[in-house]
Amino acid sequence: MTQPIRIMLVDDHAHAREAMRDIIEVDGSFEIVGEAGNGLEAIRMAESSMPDLILMDIRMPELDGLEATKVIKEKFPYVKIIMVTVSDDITHLFEAIKRGAQGYLLKNLSPASWHEYLRAVAFDEAPMSREVAVRLLQEFTSIKTSVPEKSPLTSREKEILECVARGSSNKEISEDLDISEHTVKNHLKNILQKLHLDNRVQLMRYAYEKGWLRS
């Protein structure tokens, strides 16, 4: 039997954590292993509970979600962090991703959307939003190396990388390149392992910094 995905909840409002718990516990493939009310508690609890995934509020007392995300990712790179917010303010979300977050969830989405997205992030299958992809392009176009470094990727892997940079999902990539989703997943695993990276966000940042993506 597959082990459940271990989740930690971080929000300074108890009713917000309760609402998240109610959504998540409906699905037996997830397990709540801890709850924290601010960023400092989150850092301590991450070390004791060792979750697979953290749902992190942005605005909190003592230490906000952005700084807590940065510290936790430095201490525990394997942990995936999703920002949970009532607003889709791209500025905050982009800052969170720069600090290591894998994505974000809006609090008003349906429970089914939550379950689908959490699984996708847990298994490194969640596409990056096109808005974030554009922001990453703008951020790194000005600072990337003037002479692109030699890429170790195959021609097919480079095609996959270009699709990821456009914010395409695995399904969209499979349709664009006329290959199966399973093949897309394997290519992405190979790319990440080859470059010693963990997820799509790191992949995009790395590729832009190396000058492998066209402006």
C-alpha positions, 0 to 999 in steps of 0.5 A: 500500500502506498504511504500517504502524503504527509502534510503540515498546515501553517496559518495563524488563524485556527479556523483556517487550519481547520478548514484546510484539515477538513478538505484534506482529510476527506482524501485518504492519500493525505495525512496531516502530521502537524500544524503551526500558527506562525513562521517560527513554529513552522520551522521548528515543527518541520524539523520534528514532523518531517512532512512531505509537503507544507501548506503555508499562509503568507501573512503571519505574525513573528515570521511571515510565510515568505521568510519561513519558506526560505528558511525551511527550504534551506534546511530541508530542500526535499520539502515541497511548500505550497502557499495558500492565499485568498489572493492571486497577487502575482507579486507575493506568489512570485516572491514565494517561488523565488524563495523555494515554494513549488506553487500556490493554492487559492483558499476558495478553490473546490476540495477536488481541485485541492486534492488534484493539485496537492498530488501533482505537486507531491509527484513533481507534475504540477505545471507552473502558471504562465504568469509566473513563467513570464515573471521568471523570464523577465527576472532572468533575461537581464542577468543570464550569462551572455554566452550560453553554457553548453547544455547536457540535454538531448534535443528532445529534452530541450524541446521539453524544457521549452514547453515547461518554460511556457507553463505547459502541463504534462498533458499539453506537452504530450499533445504538442510533441505527439508523445505520451504523458508517461514519456513526458514524465520520464523525460522530466525525471531524466532532466531533473536528475541530470541537472541535480534539480528537484522541480520545475521551478528550479529547472526554469531558474537554472535554465535561464541562468545558463542561457538555455532559454530564448527570451 
